[in-house]
């Protein structure tokens, strides 16, 4: 069938109908749950960097000597702008990587804790069933 359709264009209606029938058969086999309350929606985070280089803070407000100090700071900041900006981007990238790994670890831990609670409840059920006298 795949060879027959290789040269033909796929009609969207057929594709949707095919996908719906496959999902229906998979759901009947137990592959998809109807209750999705256990899954959390991922909320997009703001793209504002946590670490950033702020050269605008390189000024001095001293009455007489403030202008030369500010000029010297701005000259030094211009010379080091790309180095400090790259360093801030690297630090921000590292922080984001740690946060992503931490989120995955937390989600995995919560899932496993839920499974442990379910298993403990099942063990208690089996222990209680074993204590009850058997009828013959």
BELHUTA-V380906 format. One record per residue. N is the residue number from 1. RES is the residue in one small letter. SS is DSSP state (h for helix, s for strand, l for the rest). Layout:
n res ss
N RES SS
N RES SS
//
This chain:
n res ss
1 x l
2 x h
3 x h
4 x h
5 x h
6 x l
7 x l
8 x l
9 x l
10 x l
11 x l
12 x h
13 x h
14 x h
15 x h
16 x h
17 x h
18 x h
19 x h
20 x h
21 x h
22 x h
23 x h
24 x h
25 x h
26 x h
27 x h
28 x h
29 x l
30 x l
31 x l
32 x l
33 x l
34 x l
35 x l
36 x l
37 x l
38 x l
39 x l
40 x l
41 x l
42 x l
43 x l
44 x l
45 x l
46 x l
47 x l
48 x l
49 x l
50 x l
51 x l
52 x l
53 x l
54 x l
55 x h
56 x h
57 x h
58 x l
59 x l
60 x l
61 x l
62 x l
63 x l
64 x l
65 x l
66 x h
67 x h
68 x h
69 x h
70 x h
71 x h
72 x h
73 x h
74 x h
75 x h
76 x h
77 x h
78 x h
79 x h
80 x h
81 x h
82 x h
83 x h
84 x h
85 x h
86 x h
87 x h
88 x h
89 x h
90 x h
91 x h
92 x h
93 x h
94 x h
95 x h
96 x h
97 x h
98 x h
99 x h
100 x h
101 x h
102 x h
103 x h
104 x h
105 x h
106 x h
107 x h
108 x h
109 x h
110 x h
111 x h
112 x h
113 x h
114 x h
115 x h
116 x h
117 x h
118 x h
119 x h
120 x h
121 x h
122 x h
123 x h
124 x h
125 x h
126 x h
127 x h
128 x h
129 x h
130 x h
131 x h
132 x l
133 x l
134 x l
135 x l
136 x l
//
